[in-house]
């Protein structure tokens, strides 16, 4: 499983951690993914969805 949202495709991005002394080290920003039971193409599936898609209403929860 890749660490991606199945609705919008949001995945990990890279950046830098900047310390107080302004030294920079590499880091990864991961999206907040939740395993949800949603209806995809008329079928109920358990997929990983980011919380921004859940809050915005892009996802229809399956019963």
C-alpha positions in Angstrom: 0.0 0.0 0.0 1.4 3.4 -1.0 0.7 6.1 1.6 -1.7 8.1 -0.6 -5.3 9.3 -0.4 -7.5 7.3 -2.8 -9.7 10.3 -3.5 -7.3 13.2 -4.1 -4.0 11.4 -4.4 -2.3 13.4 -1.6 0.9 11.7 -0.5 4.1 12.3 1.4 6.1 15.4 0.6 9.6 16.3 1.6 10.9 19.4 3.3 13.4 20.6 5.9 13.3 20.7 9.7 14.8 24.1 10.7 16.3 24.1 14.2 16.7 27.2 16.5 20.3 27.5 15.3 19.0 27.4 11.7 20.5 24.0 10.8 18.4 22.2 8.2 17.8 18.4 8.1 15.5 16.5 5.8 12.1 15.3 6.8 8.9 14.0 5.4 5.4 15.5 5.8 2.8 12.7 5.8 -0.9 13.3 5.2 -3.4 12.4 7.9 -5.0 9.2 6.3 -7.9 7.4 7.8 -9.3 4.0 6.7 -12.9 4.6 5.7 -15.6 2.5 4.2 -16.8 4.5 1.3 -18.9 3.9 -1.8 -16.7 3.8 -4.9 -18.5 3.2 -8.3 -21.6 1.9 -6.4 -19.6 -0.6 -4.3 -18.6 -0.3 -0.6 -14.8 -0.4 -0.3 -12.4 0.2 2.6 -9.8 2.7 1.4 -7.4 5.2 2.9 -8.8 8.8 2.7 -7.2 12.0 3.9 -9.0 14.0 6.6 -9.3 17.1 4.3 -11.4 15.0 1.8 -13.6 13.7 4.7 -14.2 17.2 6.1 -14.9 18.8 2.7 -17.5 16.2 1.8 -15.7 14.7 -1.2 -16.3 11.2 0.3 -19.7 9.5 0.6 -19.6 7.0 3.5 -21.1 3.6 2.8 -23.7 2.1 5.1 
